[in-house]
Amino acid sequence: MHYGMGMGRGFRRLGYQEENLIKPNITKEFLIRILKYFIPFWKQILLVFLTMGASAVLGLVPPLLTKNIIDQALPQKNMGMLILLTLASFGTTLVSGLISVAENYLNTWISRHIIQEIRNKMYAHLQTMSLKFFSTTKPGEVISVMNNDINGIQGVFSGTFMSLVNNFLVLIFTAAALISMNWKLAIVGMFVIPLFIIPTREVGKVRWKIASETHKKLDELNQVFQETLNVSGAMLMKLFTNEKKEYNRFHSINQEVTRLQIKESLSGRWFFMVLRTFSSLGPIIIYFYGGYLYIKGELSVGDIIAFITLLGRLYGPVTSLSNIHVDLTRSMALFERIFHYFDLKPDITDSENAVDTEIAKGCIQFENVSFSYNDQQITLHDLNFTIQPGQLVALVGPSGAGKTSVTYLIPRLYDVTKGNIYIDGVNIKDIKLESLRSQIGFVTQDTFLFNTTIKENLLYSKPDATDEEIVEACKAAYIHDFIMSLPEGYETVVGERGIKLSGGEKQRISIARTILKNPKIIILDEATSSLDSVSESLIQKAIEPLLKNRTSLVIAHRLSTIMSADLILVLKDGQIVESGPHHELLKKNGLYKELYDKQFGVR
């Protein structure tokens, strides 16, 4: 009888208060939604019910055989009957054990397949969410749902649901057996049952409340893990020598978790001591009243022994069922959190009329485009410009001007708030997302590499690329010679987020990956920022084949990298304040000239 914390870790849901987590909203529709995950396995579940029924019935046999041993075999000194009854009791126990093994296997098989199905659906669903979702949701929350909550479904099925059915069957069959043996004695034996139910429910509520507090602290503990035990967090912690501070924070939260866990485990300890007393009270009453009936000749000694044995089988299920509401609440809380994420609607989707479209020319047109990340502040105001096929257009301006936001809108990482964007005259909302994004290459300032080999990172853009294509792309990106200088060459593992490589090396691998993709439109976001002059020079050489004969949109703080651009758009406060080629902008003596003079030290 343990109200532990295995059921439903992470009692937290995005944007919900604690009291809402304790009492999930259970409706008919909610239960039907849960049931849909179990329906595909109805045959296996039916088989589990049959094994449970068989196990419940077989559990009655040994006490009844013991009754016959005591009442018949021993008084008659019948050795043959004694051997037969003993072997039958052993055989029944053996068969019951084998059925139990089969039942456990089926329970595990069903629950694991349900988990697999839910996790697959959740991953596919989260893939449809826009960049806005991932930028506003803590990674730990998603990971907690994918791991803790979905894994908890196994406990819901094999623990709560199957325990409910199993206890109910055992209760029914055992009660029927007791009544059939002697209804008077059965009523007396069941007299103590109410002493189990009400106190057990109250203790369950107390433990549930403590468990909720514990899970809240566990969330804080997980947050410390995620913030400090990753590459970026660990580096920041070491650079600012905050190891002791972070340890103290972790130690404090961990200490509180331990205190709450101990409190939960020990809550109701006096009650359970009294409960054990009640458990022994039943057999005492049976011995007394059963002895009275034996003296009157209404019962045998074997009847009394079998009755007491069966009574023990009755008390366990009664106690478990009296607290089933706590386990059900835990289980429903799991599903409520999971359904919360399933109910999140992606804000960027294919329109009903969206089609696959091949970008033939690569003409990009912004028509009265405005954009806002939220309702409080507008990021871009009425942008109007056109990038002709094959042109190199640069975006420059002070930090926060909206340059990166412009680039996010073209592959629909975010959608415009107002206005339209066209590619070759087609509104990008009428192009299927996969089709649109597959023809756009994006090289970001913060290059992301998976913690795998260089080759695997390159193949991410084109899984069927040949070794010759990979080498050709890397040569074009001026990174092949460096890769070959490594002991394991293209099989070198780059580390978490490519930490084993320099910024310039990661950037050139990213460019090679984009060259391998061979997109029609190229977007470069600060591709050479924060690099030394040597790395910048190599990046510039790598970019040349990437931009050749492609429509390109480039963001650069270093104006030296975009002086040859066909068109430069100067942004300030989300608006285009100047536009034109480099030499014309210098003559205007505007913001571009100011930025240029600052960078090149012109007085």
C-alpha positions in Angstrom: 0.0 0.0 0.0 2.3 2.7 -1.3 1.3 6.2 -2.4 4.6 7.0 -3.9 5.7 9.3 -6.6 6.1 6.9 -9.5 2.7 7.8 -10.9 2.9 11.0 -12.8 6.2 12.8 -12.3 6.4 16.5 -13.1 3.1 17.8 -11.8 3.3 20.9 -13.8 1.9 22.1 -17.0 2.7 25.1 -19.1 0.7 28.1 -17.9 -1.4 26.3 -15.3 -1.6 27.0 -11.5 -0.9 24.3 -9.0 -4.5 23.9 -7.8 -5.6 23.1 -11.4 -3.0 20.3 -11.5 -4.4 18.6 -8.4 -8.0 18.4 -9.7 -7.9 17.7 -13.5 -11.2 18.4 -15.3 -12.6 14.9 -16.0 -15.4 14.8 -18.5 -17.0 12.1 -20.7 -15.2 13.5 -23.7 -11.9 13.4 -21.8 -12.4 9.7 -20.9 -13.4 8.8 -24.4 -10.2 10.5 -25.7 -8.1 8.3 -23.3 -10.0 5.2 -24.3 -9.1 5.7 -28.0 -5.5 4.9 -27.2 -6.5 1.5 -25.7 -9.0 0.4 -28.3 -6.4 -0.8 -30.9 -5.2 -3.3 -28.3 -8.6 -4.6 -27.3 -7.8 -8.2 -28.1 -4.7 -8.2 -25.9 -6.6 -6.4 -23.1 -9.4 -9.0 -23.3 -6.7 -11.7 -22.9 -5.4 -9.9 -19.9 -8.8 -9.8 -18.3 -9.2 -13.6 -18.9 -5.8 -14.3 -17.3 -6.9 -12.1 -14.3 -10.1 -13.9 -14.0 -8.3 -17.3 -14.1 -5.8 -16.1 -11.6 -8.6 -14.8 -9.2 -10.3 -18.2 -9.4 -7.2 -20.2 -9.0 -6.3 -18.1 -5.9 -9.4 -19.6 -4.2 -8.3 -23.2 -4.8 -5.4 -23.7 -2.3 -7.4 -22.6 0.8 -10.2 -25.0 -0.3 -7.7 -27.8 -0.8 -6.3 -27.0 2.7 -9.8 -27.3 4.1 -10.1 -30.8 2.6 -6.7 -31.8 3.9 -7.6 -30.8 7.4 -11.2 -32.1 7.4 -10.8 -35.3 5.4 -7.2 -36.5 4.6 -5.8 -36.0 8.1 -8.8 -37.3 10.2 -9.1 -40.3 7.9 -5.3 -40.8 7.8 -5.7 -41.2 4.0 -2.2 -40.9 2.6 -3.3 -41.2 -0.9 -5.8 -38.3 -0.6 -3.1 -36.3 1.3 -0.6 -36.7 -1.5 -3.3 -36.0 -4.2 -4.5 -32.8 -2.4 -0.9 -31.6 -1.7 0.1 -32.1 -5.4 -3.1 -30.4 -6.5 -2.3 -27.4 -4.3 1.2 -27.2 -5.7 0.0 -27.6 -9.3 -2.6 -24.8 -8.8 0.1 -22.5 -7.3 2.4 -23.3 -10.3 -0.3 -22.7 -12.9 -1.2 -19.5 -11.1 2.4 -18.3 -11.2 2.6 -19.1 -15.0 -0.6 -17.1 -15.6 0.8 -14.2 -13.6 4.0 -14.2 -15.8 1.8 -14.1 -18.9 -0.3 -11.4 -17.4 2.7 -9.3 -16.6 4.1 -9.8 -20.1 0.8 -8.7 -21.7 0.6 -5.7 -19.4 4.1 -4.6 -20.2 3.6 -5.2 -24.0 0.4 -3.3 -24.1 1.5 -0.3 -22.0 4.8 0.0 -23.9 3.1 0.0 -27.3 0.6 2.6 -26.0 3.6 4.7 -24.9 5.3 4.2 -28.3 2.1 5.4 -30.1 1.6 8.5 -27.9 5.3 9.4 -28.1 5.4 9.1 -31.9 2.2 11.3 -32.2 3.6 13.8 -29.7 6.9 14.1 -31.6 5.2 14.5 -34.9 2.8 17.1 -33.4 5.6 19.1 -31.9 7.4 19.1 -35.2 4.5 21.1 -36.7 4.8 23.8 -34.1 6.3 27.1 -35.3 9.5 28.7 -34.1 7.4 30.9 -31.8 6.5 27.9 -29.7 10.1 26.8 -29.3 11.3 30.3 -28.5 8.7 30.8 -25.7 8.6 27.2 -24.2 11.4 26.0 -22.0 13.0 22.9 -23.4 12.7 21.2 -20.1 8.9 21.4 -20.2 8.7 19.5 -23.5 11.3 17.0 -22.4 9.4 16.4 -19.2 6.2 15.6 -21.1 8.0 13.4 -23.7 9.8 11.4 -21.0 8.2 11.6 -17.5 4.5 12.1 -18.4 4.3 9.8 -21.4 6.4 7.1 -19.5 3.9 7.5 -16.7 1.3 6.1 -19.0 2.7 2.6 -18.3 1.8 3.0 -14.6 -1.7 4.2 -15.6 -2.3 1.0 -17.5 -0.4 -1.7 -15.7 -0.7 0.0 -12.3 -3.9 1.9 -11.9 -6.2 0.4 -14.6 -5.2 -3.2 -14.4 -4.9 -3.0 -10.6 -8.5 -1.8 -10.5 -9.8 -4.7 -12.6 -7.6 -7.3 -10.8 -8.7 -6.1 -7.3 -12.3 -6.0 -8.4 -12.2 -9.6 -9.7 -10.4 -10.9 -6.7 -12.9 -9.1 -4.4 -15.9 -10.5 -6.3 -14.7 -14.1 -6.5 -13.4 -14.1 -2.9 -16.6 -12.6 -1.4 -18.7 -15.1 -3.4 -16.6 -18.0 -2.1 -16.9 -16.7 1.5 -20.6 -16.3 1.3 -21.1 -19.7 -0.3 -19.1 -21.3 2.6 -21.0 -19.6 5.4 -22.9 -16.4 4.9 -23.1 -15.7 8.7 -19.3 -15.9 9.0 -18.8 -13.9 5.8 -20.9 -11.0 7.2 -18.9 -11.0 10.4 -15.6 -11.1 8.6 -16.6 -8.2 6.4 -17.7 -6.1 9.4 -14.2 -4.5 9.7 -14.1 -3.4 6.0 -15.5 0.1 6.6 -12.6 0.6 9.1 -10.3 0.4 6.1 -12.0 2.6 3.6 -12.6 6.1 5.1 -9.2 6.5 6.8 -7.4 5.2 3.7 -9.0 7.8 1.5 -8.0 10.6 3.9 -4.4 9.5 4.1 -4.4 9.2 0.3 -5.5 12.9 0.0 -2.8 14.0 2.3 -0.1 12.1 0.4 -1.4 13.5 -2.9 -1.1 17.1 -1.6 2.5 16.4 -0.4 3.3 14.7 -3.7 2.2 17.8 -5.6 4.6 19.9 -3.6 7.3 17.4 -4.1 6.9 17.4 -7.9 6.9 21.2 -7.9 10.3 21.1 -6.3 11.5 18.3 -8.6 10.7 20.7 -11.5 13.0 23.3 -9.9 15.7 20.6 -9.6 15.3 19.6 -13.2 15.6 23.3 -14.2 18.9 23.5 -12.4 20.1 20.4 -14.3 19.1 21.9 -17.7 20.6 25.3 -17.0 23.9 24.3 -15.6 24.7 20.8 -17.0 24.8 21.6 -20.7 27.7 23.0 -22.8 26.6 26.7 -22.7 25.5 26.7 -19.1 28.5 24.9 -17.8 30.8 27.3 -19.7 29.0 30.3 -18.3 29.1 28.9 -14.8 32.9 28.2 -15.0 33.7 31.6 -16.6 31.9 33.4 -13.8 33.2 30.9 -11.2 29.7 30.3 -9.9 30.1 26.6 -9.2 29.7 27.0 -5.5 26.6 29.3 -5.9 24.9 26.8 -8.3 25.8 23.9 -6.0 24.3 25.7 -3.0 21.1 26.3 -5.1 21.0 22.7 -6.1 21.7 21.5 -2.6 19.0 23.6 -1.1 16.3 22.4 -3.6 17.5 18.8 -3.3 17.3 19.0 0.5 13.7 20.3 0.3 12.8 17.4 -2.1 14.2 14.9 0.3 12.3 16.4 3.2 9.0 16.3 1.3 9.7 12.7 0.1 10.3 11.6 3.6 7.2 13.4 4.8 5.1 11.7 2.1 6.5 8.3 2.9 5.8 8.7 6.6 2.5 10.4 6.4 -0.2 8.2 7.8 2.3 5.9 9.6 0.1 5.9 12.8 -2.9 5.1 10.7 -1.2 2.2 9.0 -0.2 0.9 12.5 -3.9 1.0 13.5 -4.8 -0.5 10.1 -2.6 -3.5 10.8 -4.4 -3.9 14.1 -7.7 -3.9 12.2 -6.3 -6.5 9.8 -5.7 -8.8 12.7 -9.0 -8.1 14.2 -10.9 -9.9 11.4 -9.2 -13.3 11.9 -9.7 -12.9 15.7 -13.4 -12.4 15.2 -13.5 -15.3 12.8 -11.7 -17.6 15.3 -14.2 -16.5 18.0 -17.4 -16.7 16.0 -16.1 -19.6 13.9 -15.2 -21.5 17.0 -18.7 -20.9 18.3 -20.2 -22.3 15.1 -17.8 -25.2 15.2 -18.9 -26.0 18.7 -22.5 -25.9 17.5 -21.5 -28.3 14.6 -22.1 -25.8 11.8 -18.5 -25.5 10.7 -15.4 -27.7 10.5 -11.8 -26.7 11.5 -10.9 -26.7 7.8 -13.7 -24.2 7.1 -12.3 -21.8 9.7 -8.7 -22.1 8.4 -9.9 -21.6 4.7 -12.1 -18.7 5.8 -9.2 -16.9 7.5 -7.0 -17.5 4.4 -9.6 -16.1 2.1 -10.3 -13.2 4.3 -6.7 -12.1 3.9 -7.3 -12.1 0.1 -10.3 -9.9 0.7 -8.8 -7.1 2.8 -6.0 -6.3 0.3 -8.3 -5.5 -2.7 -10.7 -3.5 -0.4 -7.9 -1.3 0.8 -6.6 -0.7 -2.7 -10.0 0.0 -4.1 -10.8 2.4 -1.3 -7.9 4.6 -2.4 -8.3 4.2 -6.2 -9.6 7.7 -6.6 -6.1 9.0 -5.7 -4.5 6.8 -8.3 -7.1 7.8 -10.9 -6.5 11.5 -10.2 -2.8 11.0 -10.7 -3.5 9.2 -13.9 -5.9 11.7 -15.2 -3.4 14.5 -14.4 -0.9 12.7 -16.7 -3.3 12.6 -19.6 -4.5 16.2 -19.0 -0.9 17.4 -19.4 -0.3 15.3 -22.5 -3.6 16.4 -24.1 -2.7 20.0 -23.3 0.3 19.7 -25.7 -1.7 17.8 -28.3 -4.3 20.6 -28.2 -1.8 23.3 -29.0 -2.5 24.4 -32.6 0.4 25.2 -34.9 0.1 28.9 -35.9 1.9 28.3 -39.2 0.3 25.6 -41.5 -0.4 24.9 -45.1 -3.4 26.7 -46.5 -6.2 24.6 -48.1 -5.1 25.7 -51.6 -1.3 25.3 -50.9 0.6 23.5 -53.7 4.1 22.2 -54.4 5.8 24.9 -56.4 9.2 24.9 -58.0 11.0 28.2 -57.6 12.2 28.8 -61.1 13.6 32.4 -60.9 13.8 33.4 -57.3 12.2 36.8 -57.4 11.2 37.9 -53.9 8.7 40.7 -53.3 7.6 42.2 -50.0 4.3 44.1 -50.3 3.3 46.3 -47.3 4.7 43.7 -44.9 4.3 44.4 -41.2 5.3 41.9 -38.4 5.1 41.6 -34.7 6.3 38.9 -32.3 3.5 40.0 -29.9 0.6 42.4 -29.7 2.5 45.0 -27.7 5.3 46.0 -30.1 5.5 46.1 -33.9 8.9 44.8 -35.2 8.5 45.6 -38.9 6.5 48.4 -40.5 5.1 48.4 -44.0 8.1 47.0 -45.9 8.1 47.2 -49.6 11.0 46.0 -51.7 11.8 43.5 -54.5 14.8 41.2 -54.9 15.2 40.4 -58.6 16.3 36.9 -59.6 20.0 36.3 -59.1 20.5 39.5 -57.1 22.5 39.9 -53.9 20.6 42.1 -51.5 22.1 43.1 -48.1 20.3 44.1 -45.0 22.2 46.5 -42.7 21.2 48.6 -39.7 21.7 48.9 -36.0 21.0 46.1 -33.6 17.3 45.5 -33.1 16.4 47.1 -36.5 14.5 44.0 -37.6 17.0 42.5 -40.0 16.8 38.9 -38.8 13.0 39.2 -38.6 12.9 39.9 -42.3 14.8 36.7 -43.1 12.5 34.6 -40.8 9.5 35.6 -42.8 10.7 34.3 -46.2 10.7 30.6 -45.2 7.7 31.2 -43.0 9.5 30.5 -39.7 7.1 33.3 -38.7 4.1 34.6 -40.6 3.6 38.2 -41.5 1.1 40.2 -39.4 0.0 42.3 -42.3 0.8 42.3 -46.0 2.1 39.6 -48.4 5.4 38.1 -49.5 5.7 36.7 -53.1 8.2 34.4 -54.7 8.0 34.4 -58.5 4.6 36.1 -58.2 3.2 33.3 -55.9 2.1 34.2 -52.4 4.3 32.1 -50.1 1.2 31.1 -48.1 0.0 29.3 -51.2 3.1 27.2 -51.3 3.4 24.1 -49.2 5.8 24.6 -46.3 7.9 21.6 -47.2 8.2 22.7 -50.8 9.0 26.3 -49.8 11.6 25.5 -47.2 13.3 22.8 -49.3 14.3 25.5 -51.9 15.7 28.0 -49.4 19.1 27.8 -47.9 19.7 29.4 -44.5 23.1 30.0 -42.9 22.7 31.5 -39.5 25.1 33.3 -37.3 24.7 30.7 -34.5 25.6 27.6 -36.4 24.0 24.4 -35.0 25.8 21.1 -35.5 24.6 17.8 -34.1 26.8 15.8 -31.7 27.7 13.3 -34.4 30.3 13.1 -37.3 31.0 15.8 -39.8 29.7 13.6 -42.5 26.4 13.0 -40.7 26.0 16.7 -40.2 26.6 17.3 -43.9 24.1 14.6 -44.9 21.4 16.3 -42.9 20.7 18.6 -45.9 20.8 15.8 -48.5 20.7 12.2 -47.0 21.4 10.5 -50.4 24.5 12.6 -51.2 27.4 10.6 -52.5 30.9 10.9 -51.0 32.0 12.7 -54.1 29.2 15.3 -53.7 30.2 15.8 -50.1 33.8 16.4 -50.9 33.0 18.7 -53.7 30.7 20.8 -51.4 33.4 21.0 -48.7 36.0 22.0 -51.2 33.7 24.8 -52.4 33.3 25.9 -48.8 37.1 25.8 -48.2 36.8 23.2 -45.4 37.8 20.0 -47.1 41.5 20.4 -46.3 40.8 21.1 -42.7 38.6 18.0 -42.4 41.2 15.8 -44.0 43.8 17.1 -41.5 41.8 15.6 -38.6 42.7 12.0 -37.5 39.3 10.6 -38.4 38.5 13.0 -41.3 34.8 13.1 -42.2 34.1 10.6 -39.4 35.2 13.1 -36.7 32.6 13.7 -34.0 32.1 17.4 -33.6 30.8 17.4 -30.0 27.7 19.1 -28.5 26.7 21.9 -30.8 30.0 21.5 -32.6 32.1 22.7 -29.5 35.2 20.8 -30.8 35.4 23.2 -33.8 36.1 26.9 -34.0 33.4 29.4 -35.1 34.8 29.7 -38.6 35.1 25.9 -39.0 31.5 25.4 -37.9 30.4 28.2 -40.3 32.2 26.7 -43.3 30.7 23.2 -42.5 27.3 25.0 -42.4 28.0 26.6 -45.8 29.0 23.2 -47.2 25.8 21.7 -45.9 23.8 24.4 -47.7 25.8 24.0 -50.9 25.0 20.3 -50.8 21.3 21.3 -50.5 21.6 23.3 -53.7 18.7 25.8 -52.9 17.3 28.4 -55.2 17.3 31.2 -52.6 20.1 31.8 -50.1 19.8 33.7 -46.8 22.9 34.5 -44.8 22.4 35.9 -41.3 25.5 37.4 -39.8 27.6 34.7 -41.5 30.9 36.4 -40.7 30.2 38.2 -37.5 32.4 37.5 -34.5 35.1 35.8 -36.6 38.8 36.7 -37.0 40.1 38.2 -40.2 41.5 34.8 -41.5 38.2 33.0 -40.8 36.3 35.9 -42.4 38.4 35.7 -45.5 37.8 31.9 -45.8 34.1 32.4 -45.2 34.0 35.0 -47.9 35.6 32.6 -50.3 33.2 29.9 -49.3 30.2 32.1 -49.8 31.1 33.0 -53.4 30.1 29.6 -54.9 27.1 29.5 -52.7 25.7 32.8 -54.0 26.5 32.3 -57.6 23.4 32.4 -59.8 21.1 32.4 -56.8 18.9 35.0 -55.3 20.6 36.0 -52.0 19.6 38.0 -49.0 22.5 38.7 -46.6 22.7 40.3 -43.2 26.1 41.7 -42.2 27.4 44.0 -39.5 30.7 44.2 -41.3 30.0 46.4 -44.2 33.1 45.3 -46.0 31.4 42.0 -46.8 28.5 43.5 -48.7 29.9 46.5 -50.6 29.5 44.6 -53.9 25.8 43.9 -53.2 23.4 44.7 -56.0 21.1 46.4 -53.4 21.5 47.4 -49.8 18.5 48.0 -47.6 19.1 50.0 -44.5 16.7 49.3 -41.6 16.0 51.3 -38.5 13.2 50.6 -36.0 11.6 48.1 -38.4 11.5 50.4 -41.4 13.6 50.8 -44.5 15.1 54.3 -44.3 17.5 54.0 -47.2 18.1 51.7 -50.2 20.5 51.5 -53.1 24.0 50.2 -53.9 27.0 51.0 -51.7 28.3 54.0 -53.7 24.9 55.7 -53.8 24.3 55.3 -50.1 27.6 56.9 -49.3 26.6 59.9 -51.2 23.3 60.3 -49.3 25.2 61.0 -46.0 22.4 59.1 -44.1 22.4 56.2 -41.7 24.5 54.0 -43.9 27.2 56.6 -44.2 27.2 56.9 -40.4 27.6 53.2 -40.0 30.3 53.1 -42.6 32.3 55.9 -41.0 32.1 54.3 -37.6 33.4 50.9 -38.9 36.2 52.3 -41.0 37.2 55.1 -38.6 36.3 57.9 -41.0 36.2 61.3 -39.3 
